[in-house]
């Protein structure tokens, strides 16, 4: 019985399907995949930026609550107004480093493994 089933399967697989894929099918599939990857990357960068801002705000809040004397040393700089641009600059530098790491290192590693 199993030999007969195997023969039927082999015969069915030898017959070509009656439909043909369009010539641009591969290009459309690749384009759709790339579009989804770009959307996924944008979403990742937005979450990363939001997380960075939340972490910086949390850190600033913890420092100002538990170590107010540390912020008092910046009184000559009109309160803590000089810390905010520095924190934003550090956040931007972190995002740039992460972006370059992904573009220059991780993408090359992924393509070299294929």
C-alpha positions in Angstrom: 0.0 0.0 0.0 2.8 2.5 0.9 4.7 1.7 -2.3 1.6 2.5 -4.3 1.1 5.8 -2.4 4.8 6.7 -3.0 4.4 6.0 -6.8 1.3 8.2 -6.9 3.2 11.0 -5.1 6.2 10.6 -7.5 3.9 10.8 -10.5 2.1 13.8 -9.2 5.3 15.6 -8.5 6.6 15.0 -12.0 3.7 16.8 -13.6 4.4 20.6 -13.8 1.8 22.9 -12.4 -0.6 24.5 -14.9 0.0 28.0 -13.8 3.1 30.2 -14.4 4.4 33.0 -12.1 4.8 36.4 -13.6 8.3 37.4 -14.6 8.4 40.3 -12.0 7.1 38.0 -9.1 10.6 37.8 -7.5 11.1 41.5 -7.7 7.7 42.2 -6.1 8.4 39.8 -3.3 11.8 41.3 -2.6 10.4 44.9 -2.8 7.6 43.9 -0.3 10.2 42.4 2.1 12.4 45.5 1.9 9.4 47.7 2.6 8.5 45.7 5.7 12.2 45.8 6.9 12.3 49.6 6.5 9.1 50.0 8.4 10.5 47.7 11.1 13.7 49.7 11.3 11.9 53.0 11.6 9.8 51.6 14.4 13.0 50.3 16.1 14.7 53.7 15.9 11.6 55.5 17.3 11.5 53.1 20.2 15.2 53.5 20.8 14.9 57.3 20.7 12.0 57.2 23.1 13.8 54.8 25.4 16.9 57.0 25.4 14.8 60.1 26.3 13.0 58.2 29.1 16.3 56.8 30.5 17.9 60.3 30.4 14.8 61.8 32.1 14.8 59.1 34.7 18.5 59.6 35.4 18.1 63.3 35.7 15.2 62.9 38.0 17.1 60.4 40.2 20.1 62.6 40.4 18.1 65.7 41.2 16.1 63.9 43.9 18.8 61.9 45.7 21.8 64.1 45.0 20.6 67.7 44.9 24.0 69.0 46.1 25.5 67.7 42.8 23.1 69.9 40.8 23.8 72.9 43.1 27.4 73.0 41.8 25.9 74.1 38.5 24.3 77.2 40.0 26.8 79.3 38.2 25.4 78.0 34.9 21.8 79.3 35.7 20.6 76.2 37.5 20.6 73.0 35.5 19.9 74.6 32.1 23.4 73.5 30.9 22.8 69.9 31.8 19.9 69.5 29.4 21.8 70.2 26.2 24.6 68.0 27.4 22.2 65.2 28.0 20.6 65.6 24.6 24.0 65.6 23.0 25.0 62.4 24.8 21.7 60.9 23.6 22.3 61.9 20.0 25.8 60.5 20.1 24.5 57.2 21.5 21.9 57.0 18.7 24.5 57.8 16.1 26.9 55.1 17.5 24.1 52.5 17.5 23.1 53.4 13.9 26.7 53.2 12.7 27.2 49.9 14.5 24.2 48.4 12.8 25.1 49.8 9.3 28.8 49.2 9.3 29.2 46.1 11.5 26.0 44.1 11.8 24.8 44.4 8.2 28.2 43.2 6.9 28.2 40.3 9.3 24.8 39.3 8.2 25.6 39.5 4.5 28.9 37.7 4.9 27.2 34.7 6.5 24.9 34.1 3.6 
